Amino acid sequence: MPRHVGFLARLLLVWSAFNAIVGLALCAFGVAAALVARNPAGAGPGIEVAAGITAATLLLVGVSALVWAVAHYSCGRGLTRRRRWARSLALALAVFDLLLVPLGTAVGLYAVWVLLHEDARRLFDAAAESPVPQGQEDTR
């Protein structure tokens, strides 16, 4: 089971990078739509309103994807270090990932399968109970 938890941690880091790229792209498109809304260059009536709504929507979804990426990145790093909070966060994120068809569904199902397994639960419990080596205290 430690191999699956390690693979899940790396998978969440890759999923985080994917979400960050999508978020940055959507933010860039949102900025472009905002520029069109500000200077429509002789377009038909209502283009300012349509471009403004498009810009706001793209920026909202883009920023949400960036926040989602940060959450998955911190969760992946926590799983790598066998933090108990990371297991709980990964399960919570997996529930919402299930709605992001098709890639998020696969990531969410795998996360649920790995983290609800009894061996994984014991792995995180053992990591929480083990003493921290001298000089490597947690700085949280």
C-alpha positions as CSV (number, residue, x, y, z in Angstrom):
1,M,0.0,0.0,0.0
2,P,2.9,2.5,0.5
3,R,3.5,2.3,-3.2
4,H,-0.1,3.3,-4.0
5,V,0.0,6.2,-1.5
6,G,3.3,7.4,-3.1
7,F,1.8,7.1,-6.6
8,L,-1.3,8.9,-5.5
9,A,0.8,11.7,-4.1
10,R,2.6,12.1,-7.4
11,L,-0.7,11.8,-9.3
12,L,-2.1,14.7,-7.2
13,L,0.9,16.8,-8.0
14,V,0.4,16.1,-11.7
15,W,-3.3,16.9,-11.4
16,S,-2.3,20.1,-9.6
17,A,-0.1,21.1,-12.5
18,F,-2.8,20.3,-15.0
19,N,-5.3,22.5,-13.1
20,A,-2.8,25.3,-12.8
21,I,-2.2,25.3,-16.6
22,V,-6.0,25.3,-17.3
23,G,-6.4,28.1,-14.7
24,L,-3.7,30.2,-16.2
25,A,-5.1,29.7,-19.7
26,L,-8.6,30.7,-18.6
27,C,-7.3,33.8,-16.8
28,A,-5.4,34.8,-20.0
29,F,-8.6,34.4,-22.0
30,G,-10.5,36.3,-19.4
31,V,-8.0,39.2,-19.7
32,A,-8.4,39.2,-23.5
33,A,-12.2,39.3,-23.2
34,A,-11.9,42.2,-20.7
35,L,-9.8,44.1,-23.2
36,V,-12.4,43.5,-25.9
37,A,-15.1,44.7,-23.5
38,R,-13.1,47.9,-22.8
39,N,-12.3,48.6,-26.4
40,P,-14.8,46.8,-28.8
41,A,-13.3,48.3,-32.0
42,G,-16.5,49.2,-33.8
43,A,-18.3,45.9,-33.1
44,G,-22.1,45.6,-33.0
45,P,-24.4,46.7,-30.1
46,G,-24.1,44.7,-26.9
47,I,-20.6,43.4,-27.5
48,E,-19.3,45.3,-24.4
49,V,-21.8,43.5,-22.2
50,A,-21.2,40.1,-23.7
51,A,-17.5,40.5,-23.5
52,G,-17.7,41.7,-19.9
53,I,-19.8,38.7,-18.9
54,T,-17.4,36.4,-20.7
55,A,-14.4,38.0,-19.0
56,A,-15.9,37.8,-15.6
57,T,-16.9,34.1,-16.1
58,L,-13.5,33.1,-17.5
59,L,-11.6,34.9,-14.7
60,L,-13.8,33.3,-12.0
61,V,-13.4,29.8,-13.4
62,G,-9.6,30.4,-13.9
63,V,-9.0,31.6,-10.4
64,S,-11.1,28.7,-9.1
65,A,-8.9,26.3,-11.1
66,L,-5.8,27.9,-9.6
67,V,-7.1,27.6,-6.1
68,W,-8.0,23.9,-6.9
69,A,-4.4,23.4,-8.1
70,V,-2.9,24.9,-4.9
71,A,-5.2,22.6,-2.8
72,H,-4.1,19.5,-4.7
73,Y,-0.4,20.6,-4.6
74,S,-0.5,20.9,-0.8
75,C,-2.4,17.7,-0.5
76,G,0.1,15.8,-2.7
77,R,3.1,17.2,-0.6
78,G,1.3,16.2,2.6
79,L,0.7,12.7,1.3
80,T,4.4,12.4,0.4
81,R,5.2,13.2,4.0
82,R,2.5,10.9,5.3
83,R,0.6,13.7,7.2
84,R,-2.7,12.6,8.6
85,W,-4.4,15.9,7.6
86,A,-3.4,15.2,4.0
87,R,-5.3,12.0,3.9
88,S,-8.4,13.7,5.1
89,L,-7.9,16.6,2.6
90,A,-7.3,14.1,-0.2
91,L,-10.6,12.3,0.6
92,A,-12.5,15.6,0.6
93,L,-10.9,16.7,-2.6
94,A,-11.6,13.3,-4.2
95,V,-15.3,13.7,-3.6
96,F,-15.3,16.9,-5.7
97,D,-12.9,15.5,-8.2
98,L,-15.4,12.8,-9.0
99,L,-17.6,15.5,-10.7
100,L,-14.8,16.5,-13.1
101,V,-15.4,14.0,-15.8
102,P,-13.3,12.1,-17.1
103,L,-9.8,12.8,-15.6
104,G,-11.1,14.1,-12.2
105,T,-13.3,11.0,-11.9
106,A,-10.4,8.7,-12.4
107,V,-8.2,10.6,-9.9
108,G,-11.1,10.7,-7.4
109,L,-11.9,7.1,-7.6
110,Y,-8.2,6.1,-7.2
111,A,-7.8,8.4,-4.2
112,V,-10.9,7.0,-2.5
113,W,-9.8,3.4,-3.3
114,V,-6.3,3.9,-1.9
115,L,-7.0,6.1,1.1
116,L,-10.0,4.1,2.4
117,H,-8.0,0.9,2.4
118,E,-7.2,-0.3,5.9
119,D,-3.5,-0.6,5.2
120,A,-3.3,3.1,4.1
121,R,-5.1,4.1,7.3
122,R,-2.6,2.2,9.4
123,L,0.3,3.7,7.3
124,F,-0.8,7.3,8.2
125,D,-1.5,6.3,11.9
126,A,1.9,4.8,12.2
127,A,3.5,7.9,10.6
128,A,1.7,10.1,13.1
129,E,2.8,8.1,16.1
130,S,6.5,7.7,15.1
131,P,8.9,10.1,16.7
132,V,10.5,12.8,14.5
133,P,14.2,12.3,14.1
134,Q,16.4,14.9,15.9
135,G,16.9,18.0,13.8
136,Q,13.9,17.3,11.6
137,E,11.1,18.7,13.7
138,D,8.0,19.8,11.9
139,T,7.9,23.6,11.6
140,R,4.2,24.0,11.3
